[in-house]
Amino acid sequence: MDWRNIVRPIIIIAIAVCVVVVGVHKIKDTYTGFMREYEGTEGGEVGENIEITIPEDTTVKEAAGMLKEAGLIKYKLAFQLRMTGSQYSGSLQPGTYTLNSSMSTLDMIKTLCYVESTREVLYTITVPEGFTVEQIADRCEEKGFCTADEFLTECRSGDFEYPFEIPSTEVKYALQGFLFPATYDIYENMTAKDLIQDMIDKFNSIYTDEYKKKAEDMGFTDFEVLTMASIVEKECKLDSDRPKVAGVFLNRLNQDMPLQVDPSVLYVVTDGQYDKAELSYDDLEVDSPYNTYKYTGLPVGPICNPGQTSIEGVLNAEHHNYLYYLTSDESEGACIFNETYEGHLADIEKADAAKAEKESEGDGE
């Protein structure tokens, strides 16, 4: 027997296993390093002072490249995400700075940006796209920042300047839609009111005069755009679908058809928590100005706080003839569009059949 024929496959398998193990550890180390830079609020040991110049009109991406080239950061994307997703977005200042290689991501951002306060950051609160006022309140309580009731009471106070007019007094929370999704730094002695104001300020920095001009050209008020964007946020998983879904809503509004979107009802029946997956027939009959099954037109106000891609999806809505859509696959979230109700029913039938087949395959494993 030639033992080489037996040993050789064993060696190959052993090498393959080693490669996989090394790869997993490398991915884990990369992820750990990336998150350390992204979340970093504390610096390390004394490092090297490095001078860096930020020219006029430098983008965050370009600045991240400069920092990496200078050896100040390792992951450009971590710096970009931390800065653009926080209240420091849009505050990058030109000039020559002396940074230290031991500085945290936050310290570098604070040095390169104009900030009113140099207070120590205690922790951060991240508000995802599509969170409601109610969900933000719960997250604040989970973080130990304030109670949910304190946050909601502050939201109800109305002691804030709104970016534009809210036409109806029937809205549940006038601030719904204006608390912009981002990562916010929490300082000592900071109040719920301070955080809310930071969120409104962030919204104001995003919703520019250019956006307002686009809304006017479309024949919509800014509040209507924000309301529609909140529905797009809840209905779409893929950014590429947002302008097309917004186009469906415009087509339905133009034909005086009810929008009939589940999230508008779920907002009411779940008290803003969206902790229920499907609607019942009784839910569809709930008498609320948010119920787009019962009433035509847009709901009375936003049903969540949309992100920038959803707002831009509405402002850049696609022109087409689609009146119907459905989500084709829950894992990917892609939408299937149709111009007719009959075609839409056929799409639903195909989707249901595909789902049933997938479930039966899973049961057979």
Secondary structure, DSSP 4 states (H G I P E B T S, - for coil): --HHHHHHHHHHHHHHHHHHHHHHHHHHHHHHHHHHHHH--S--S---EEEEEE-TT--HHHHHHHHHHTTS-S-HHHHHHHHHTSTTTT-B--EEEEEETT--HHHHHHHHB--S--PPEEEEEE--TT--HHHHHHHHHHHTSS-HHHHHHHHHH--S--SS----S--S-TTTTTS--SEEEEETT--HHHHHHHHHHHHHHHS-HHHHHHHHHHT--HHHHHHHHHHHHHH-SSGGGHHHHHHHHHHHHHTT-----HHHHHHHHTTT-----S--HHHHT---TT-TTTSSSS-SS-SS---HHHHHHHHTPPP----EEEES-TTT--EEEESSHHHHHHHHHHHHHHHHHHHHHHHH-
